[in-house]
Amino acid sequence: MPAVMPETRYAKAPDGVHIAYQVVGSGPFDLIFANSWCSHIEFSWSRPAIVRFYEHLASFCRLILFDKRGTGLSDPVAGVPTMDDRMDDMQAVLDAVGSERAAVFGTSEGACSAIMFAATYPERTAAMVLFAPFVIGLADEECPWAWTAEFWDLLREAMENSWGTPDGSGVEFCTPSLAGDESARGWYAHYWRSAASPGAAVALLEVNTEIDIRPVLPTVRVPTLVLQRSDERWINVNYGRYTAAHIPGATLVELPGTDHYPWEQNADEVVGQIEEFLTGSRSERDDDRVLATVLFTDIVASTEQASDIGDRSWRELLDAHDEMVRRQLERFSGNEVKSTGDGVLATFDGPARGIRCAMAISDGARRLGIRVRAGVHTGELERRGDDVGGIAVHIGSRVAQQAEANEVLVSSTVKDLVAGSRIEFADRGEHVLKGVPGTWRLFAAVA
C-alpha cells in the first residue's frame, strides 16, 4: 500500500446499523467527509491520488471518513436509506470519535447529507464545504440544466448491464482527464464492485432521482464554501452555482478542469481552498516529496558482452539501446531521471504505465540481442534537483537486482495498485532487500 491505512472501526446508529469509519490525522479540529453515493473506505487507500488527497486534508485537521449504510464496509440494509438515516449515521460516527462539533465536507450526492446535517444541527457544524453538490435529481423550469429523465433511464440501463466492469467504470464521463487510462478504468471498476452490488447500486440510483433539497438551502446558517470545476461533464457547474447562490453568505470558487472526483485533478488546489476557508491560511507544502512509480533497468552481463564484441561495437549497441529506451519512456509518459551506464532510472505517475514500459523495454532489448532486468516500485520520492532519492528509490533498485534476465519484477505495493489493469503476475516469493527492513514479496509481470 502507498501509505499506512488507518484502522477501520464501527459506530452504531440509533437503529442498530453499524457504520464503518476511519480517522486520519490528529489536527486541531474535525472534518467529516460525506463521500458520494457509495464508497469503500479501505479500498480507497489503494489509489495514490486518493491517498494524497486524504493525507493533505489530514495535515491540518482530524479527517473522519465513513461508508454510508448499505455501501462499502458498513452494514447492508433492506430498502434504501432515507436522509434521516444519513444524518443519524453521521451523528453516530461523530459520537464514536468523541467529536462534539465538526466541519462537514460533502461531495456530489454526499453534499445533500452535509447540507441536511448542517441545517438540522448547526450547533454541531462548525462550517461546511461542498464539492459538485448534487442538490436536485431531475430538471425542471427552475433548473433546466439538471439531469433529465431520459438521462436517468440511460444511466440505469448502463449500470444494470455493466456495473463493476471497466466499461462501466464511468471514467470517461466522471474523470475525462483519465480517458484512455486502462489502469484507472480497472481500478474504478474494482472500487465500485467493492462499494456496492449491482442491485444495491441501482436502488441507490433510483432514490437519487427524487433528490430535491433546494428548499433547505436558505435555512443553512453556517459558513459555507462551494467548489466546482468549471468544465465538469458529470455534474455540471450550474449545480454549484445554484447551491452557492441559495445558501446565505456562501462562497463559490470555480476551478479549472473537467473531473468530478475532487482527488483526480488539481487536487492540491482543491485542498488548498478548503484549508484556507477553514483555517484562514494555507500551510507550506513540501513539494519536494511526491508519490511516484520508479523503474530501474539494467543490461545483464554488460561487461562480458562489451569484452566479447569490442568497445566500438558495444558503444553502438548501447546507443541503440538508449534510443529504444527513450522511445518507450516517451510512449508511456515516463520521465528519464538519469542513465546508469547500462540501464536507466525513470519515474511514472502511474504504476501500470511503469510496468508496461518496463515490459516494452525488455522486448526491445531482446530484439537488439541483449537482455535486461527491471524493477518497479511505487512510493514517496524526494526531488533533488533533476535527481530523485528516498527509500522508494532504494527499494526500486533492490527489486531490480532480484530480477532475472528478461524479467520485470515488481513489489507487492505495485501489484496491489494495478488491480483491474489486466496485467498478470507470477509470484516470486519473499525476499530480503539489502538495506531495507523486513521481507518483501515480489512478483514478475507476465506478458
N, C-alpha and C positions, 0 to 999 in steps of 0.2 A: 504494500500500500504506500502511496506517496506521503502519507502523514499518519500520525498515531490517531486512530479513530477513537472518539470518546466512548465511554461506556453507555450502553443503551439501558434505560430503566423504564419503569411503568408507573403511571399515575392512574388512579381510579376515578372515573367520572361519577356523578351522583347516581346514575342508573346502573353502576357496576361495570361499565365498559372500560377496558384497560387501554390507555393511550401511551404509545411508545414515545420516549423523548430522550434527548441528549443535551448536555450542557457543554459549551465550548468557551474556554477563557474564563477570566475572573475579574472583569473590568468593574468600574465604579457604579455602573447602572445596568439594568437588564433590558435586553431586546429580544422579544419573542417573535419568531418568524413563522407566519402562516403561509406556507408554500401554496402552489397552485392546486388544482383539483385532486391530484393524488401524488404520492411521493413514497420514497423508501429511504429513510434516513441513513441506514447503514450502506446500502449500495451506492448512495451519493458520493461516498468517500473514495470510490474507485475512479472518479473523474477529476483529473488535476485542476481543471477550470473551476469546478465547484469547491474543491479543497481550498484553493487560493482565495476564492470569494468568501468562504466561511472564516478562514483564518484572518483575512483582512478585517472583516467585521468584528471578529473577536479580539482584535488588537486594541479596541477602545471600549469594549463593553463585555458583559457576560451574555453570550448568544445562546438562546434556548431554541432548539429545533424539535419538531414533533411530527408524527404521521397522524393525519386525521383518521378518525374511526372508519373502519371499513377499507382502509388502504395501508399499504406497507406492512409494518410490524405491529400495528395496532389491531385490536380485536376485529374480526369480521362481524358485520351486523346484518340483521334482516331488514329489508327495506332500504330506504335512502335517508341519511341523516338530515335533520332539519337545521335551520340556522340556530335555534336554541341549543341543539346538540353541539354544534360547533363552538358556541360560546362556553358551554359547560366544559368542553374538552380543554379549551384554553385556560379557563379558571383552574381546572384540576391540575394541569401541568404547572401553572404559576404557583399554586399552593404547594405542590410537591417539592418544588425547588426553593420554597421559602421566600417568594417574591411578592411583596405587597403592592408594588407599583412598577410598571414596566413600559417602555416604548414598544409599540406594536408595529410590525412590518408585514405587509400583505402584498402578494403578487398575484396578478390575474384573478382567478376566482377566489383565491385566498384573501384578496383585498376586501371582499364582501364580509368575511368573518372579522377582519380587522376593523372595518368601519362599524359594523354592528356592535362589536365589543367596546370600541371607543365611545360610541354614542350611549350605550347602555351603562357602562361602568367607567365614567370619566375619572372617578376617584382612584381607579387602579391603572389609568392610562396617562403616562407622562407626556407622550407625543405619538404621532402616527406617521408612518412612511408608507406610501403606496407606489407600486410599480405596475404599469399597464393594467389599471384596475378594470375588471370586467363587471360593471355595475348594472348592466341591463342585458337580458338574454335575447330579446327579439326587437327588431327595428319597428319604429312607429313614426308618426308625424313629427314628434319632438326630436327623435334620434334616428333619422333615416340612414345614418352611416353604420348602424349596428348590424349584427348578423341577421340574415333573413331566414325564414322558414325553409326555403329551398336549400340554403347552405347547410342548415342543420340536417336536413334529410341526406344530403351528400356525405356529410361527415359521419353520420350514424351508419350509413351503408359501408363506408370505408373502414370504420372501426370493426364492424361485425365481420368483415371479410379478411382484414389484415392486421388486427391488433397484435402487438408484440412481435411483428416481423420487421426486417429492415425497410420494406416498402411502406409499412405502417408506422414508422418511427416519427413521422412528422417533421423531419429535419429540414426538408426543402421549404416548408411553409413557416415553421416556427423559428428556425435559425438559418436563414438564407446564406449567411456567411460561411456555413459549413456544407452547402450544397455540393454534392460530388464526393464528400468525405465518407468513404465506406466504413471507416472505423467509427465515426460519430453515429452513422446510421445503425450500426450493430450495437453500439453501447446504449443508445436511447431505446432501441427495441428491447434489449435485455432489461433496462430500467423500468419500462412500462409493464413488462411481464411480471417483474418483481413487485411493482406497486399495486397492481390490481389485475384480477382475472378479466377476460373479455366481457362476461356478463355484468360484473361489478362496474366496469368502465362505462358500458353503455347505460347502465342505470344512473350513474352519476351524471352522465352527459344529459340524459333526459331531464333531470331536475334543473340543470343549468339553463335550460330553455326558459324556465319560469323565473329566473333571477330578475328582480327589479327592485333595487334598494334606493332608487332616486329620491323617494320621499324622506329617507333617513339622512341624506347628505346635509341638509340645512341644520340638522339637530346636533351635528358634531361640534364640540366646544373645546377641542384640544388642538395644539399646534400641529399642522399637517403639511407634509411635503409630498407632492405628486411628481413622479418621474416617469418619463416615457420616451422611447426612441422615435424620432420624428417620421421615419420611413418604415416603421414596423408593419409587417404584412399580416400577422395573425390577429392581433388586437390593435386596430388602427388608432392613430394618435388622438382621434376625436374622443375616445373613451377617457383618456387622461385629461384632455382639455375640459370636457363636460364636468368631470368629477371635481377638478380644481375650482371651476367657476361656481360650483354649488355648495362647497364646504366653506363656511365663513373663515376668511383670513388665510386660506390655503395658498401655498406657494407652488407654482408649476415650473418645472425645469424640463425642457425638451432637449434630449441628447441626440447627436447624430447616430445613425445606424438603422438596422433592419430587424434585429433579432428580438425575440420575445423573452427569452430567459435572461435574467439580469447578469448571470455569470459568464455568458459566452462572448460578449462584445463590449469593448471599452469598460470592462468590469471595474477597473481601478477608479475610473471616474464616477461610476455609479456609487461605489462605496465612499469615495471622497465626498460626494454630495450629501450622502447620508450622515457621515461623520461630522461634517461642517454644520449641518442642520441640527444634529442632536447635541453637539459639544461646543459649537461656536468657532471651531477651527479645525484644520486638517493637520494631522501629525506627519512628520517626515517619514517617507517610505524608503526602505533600503532597496533601492533599485538595482543594486549590485548583486542581489540574490534572486534567482529565478528558478522556477521548476522547468526542467527540460529533459529531453532524452539524449543521452550521449552514446556515440558509436565509435568504437575503436576497431580498425582493421590492421592486419599485419600480413606481409607476404611470408609464407612458410619456407624455411630453408633458403633464405635470400643469399646468405653468404656463400653457400655451396653452389648455388646457381650462378652467381657472379663469377666465381672461380672457374666453373665449367665452360662458360661461353665467352669470358673475357670482358674487360672493363667497358669497351666501346659498345659491344652488343648489349651488355647489361644496362648501360645507360639509356640506350634506345628503347629497350623493353620497359624500363622503369618510367620513361617519359610517356610511352603508350599507356601504361598502367595509370599514371597520374591523370592523363587526359580522360580516360574512361571513367575514373572515379569522380572527376569533377562533372562530367556529363550526368552521371547518376545522381549526384548531390543536387544538381540543378533540377533534374526531373522530379525529385521527391522533396523539393523545398528544404534541403539541408543546408546548414551553414558550416563551411570548412573553417575550423579553428586553426589547424596547423597540420603540416606534413610531419610524419615521424620518421622520415627517411625511406622506409619501405612500407609505409602504411599511412593512415590518416586518422585524425581526431576530428569528429564533426558533431554538431548538435542539431536537434529537431524539436519542433513544438508539438509533436505528436509521436507516441511510441510506435504506432503501426507504420508510419512513414519511415521511421528509423529502421525497422525490421525489413521492410520491403526494399529499401535502398541497400541494406547490407546483402540481401539475397541477390539483388541485381549486380552488385559489385562482385560477388562470388562467381556468378555466371560469367560476367565479363572477363574476369581473371582467367577462368578455365579456357575461354576462347583464345586468350593470349598465351596459353601454355604454362601458366603459373597457378599456384594455389594460395588462397588467402584464408585466414581465420578471422572471425569478427565477434565482438562482444557488444551487447546493448543493455543499457540500464537507464532507468528514469529516477531522478531525484533532484534535490536542490543544488544548483551550481552557483559558484561565486564568479562574477565577471571581474577579470583583472586586465583591464585594457582590452586588447584583442585576444587575450587568452582566457581560459576558464580554469577554475580549481574547485576544491572542496571534496568531501567524502564521496559524492556521487561519481566524480571523475575517477577517483581512485578505484571504486568498485567496478566501474565500466572497464578499466584497464585490466583488472584482475579477472573479470569474467572472460575477456578476450583471450587471456593467457591459458585459460582452461579449455578453449575450443580446439577441436581437431582441424586438420586441413579440410577446406571446403565446407566448414561448418559455421553457422550463425548461432551463437549461444546467447541466451537472454536470461536475465534474473527473473525470479518469480514475480517481482513487482511489475515488470513489463508484461509478463504473461497475463496477469490479472487485469491489467489496464486495457488490453486489446480484446477482451471478451466480446464475442459477436462479430469480430472482424473477418472471420473465415480463415484466419491464419492458424495452421495446425502445428502442434508441438510434440516432440518426443522427450520424455522425462530423462534427464541425465543424472538424477540423484543429488545427494547432499555433497557440498564441497566446503572446504575451509579456504577462504581467500586471504592470502598473505596480508597481514596488517589490518584486516577487517574483523571486528568482533563477531563471534558466533559462527554458525554454519549457514550456508546459502544453498537453496535448491535451484538448480539450473535446468534450462530446457533448450533443446535445439529446435529452431524453426525448420519446418519441413516444407519443401517446395510442392 
